[in-house]
């Protein structure tokens, strides 16, 4: 029997159900470790039938699981996939418009993010958190009166995330 070392999370139990037999194929390295659907009653029934051990109606809970996220990264690496990434620069306008940040401050934040991308400081970082930190840095530089809390709420990230990304940007970009 092959070692089941590649965990899979299935979102949607319609077409996604074609993945379920992986748990019963002895030669397969894949194992469905969690499922997600809007229909909790279906999830309970499928979990009882297939024994996944984890089901949820919130896909974010599924993709936060370390065993699934680790396997996702492994597959991306092994298959040399190029996954589309949300651009942190696009997030700047979204955050800024929610709390009324000036155009000058937005432009400087975008400049910071471009420099971060060029120096590969942004690799693997949450785009929204990075954009929020760049905006905070830009607000501080331009004297715009916005707190970490204001920006964190607009970006839907924590103040700790902003502090950590802010510190990283300042260290690596000599700002």
N, C-alpha and C positions, 0 to 999 in steps of 0.2 A: 504494500500500500504506500502510495506517495505521501510525502509530508505535505500537509495542507498549510503552506506558508504564505499564501497570497490571499489576504482577506478582502472580501468584496462587500460593499454596501449597495443595496438595490433601492432606488427611489422609483416608486410606481410599481404596483403589483399586476399591471396588465401585461405589457410586453416584457417587463422586468422579470416576470415569473419564469421566463425561459432560462434564467440563471439558477433557479432553485435546485435542479438535479445535480449541479456541481458538487453538492454536499454528499451525494451518494455514489459518485463515480470514483472508484478507488484510485485510479491512475491520475486523477486531476490534482494539481497543486492548488487549485482555487477552492475557496470555501466562502459561502455567503454567511457573513457574520452579523448582519443586521438588515432590516427592511424598513421602508418608510412609505406611508400612504396616507391619504386624507381620510380613509375609511378604517377607523379603529376596529370595528367588528371584523372586517376582513383580515386585518393584521393578527388579531387574536387567533382566528381560525388557522391562518397559515403558519403561525408560530407553533401552534399545537401539532399541526400536521408535519412540519419540516424541522422543528426544533432549533430555530436560529438563536434563541436566547436573548435577542434584543429586537424590539420594534418600537416605532415612534410615529407620530403624526407630524413631527417637526423635522424637516430634513437637516436643519442646522445641528440638531443633536446627533444625527447619524454621522455627518461628516466631521464632527469634532472628536469622534472616537479615535484614539491613538492607533489602535490596530488597523483601522481602515485607512486613516490618513497616511500612515507609514507605507502601506502597500500601494497607495495611490502614487506616492513619490517614487517608490521602487519601479512601478510600471512605467511612469513617465521617463525615468532614467534609462531603464532597460530597453524600452522600445524607441528611445530617442525622439519622444514626442515633443512638439512645440505647442504648449497650451496657451490659449489666449489669456492675457492678463489685463485686468482693469488698469488703465493708466491713471496714476496718481494726479497727473496734470488735469485730467478731466474732472477729478473730484474737487479741485480747488474752486472752480466756479460754482459748483453745487453748494459747497459749505459757505462760501463767501456770500452768495445770494440769500442764504437763510438768515444771516446775522448782519448784513449790510456793511461789508468790508469794502473799502475804496478800491478803485481800479489800480492805483499805484501800488498798493499793498498786494493785490492779487498778482500783478506783473512780477513783483520781486519774489513772491512765493514760487511762481512758475520758473523763474530763473534759478532759484535754489534747487528745485526738483530736477530741472534739466542737468544741472551740475552733479546732483546726486546720482542720476542715471548714468551719466558719463563716467563717473568714478566708481560705479557699481555699488554704491552705498545702499541703494534701494532694493537690491535683489532679496527676494524672500520676505519682504516687509508688506504688511497690509497697506494697500494703496490709500485707503481713507485715513488711516492713522498717520501715514507719511505726509499726506496733503495737509492734514490738520496741524501737524508739527511745523511744516513749512509756513503755513499761514500764521501760526503763533509767532514764529521767529520773525516773520515779515512785519507783523503788528508791532512787536517790540522794537525792531529797527526803525520803523516809520513813526513810532510814537502813537500808534492807534490804540485806543483804550478798549481792548478786548481781553478777557481773562481766559485762562486755560479752560475753565469750566464752560464759558460761553461757546468756545470753539468745540470742546468735547461734546457738548449737547447737540450742536449743529451737525457734527460729523458722526454722531452716534458711536463714539469711542470713549474710553476712559481718560481721565486726566493723567493717569500714570502712563498710558500709551503715549500721550503727547509729550510728557516729560522725557520719557526714554528716547523717543524718536528725535526730539529737539536736541538732546544731549549728543546723540549719534551724529546728527547733521552738523552741529557746531564743531565736534571733534574731527570729523573726516573731511569737512569742507573748508576749514579755516575761516569761519565767518565771525 
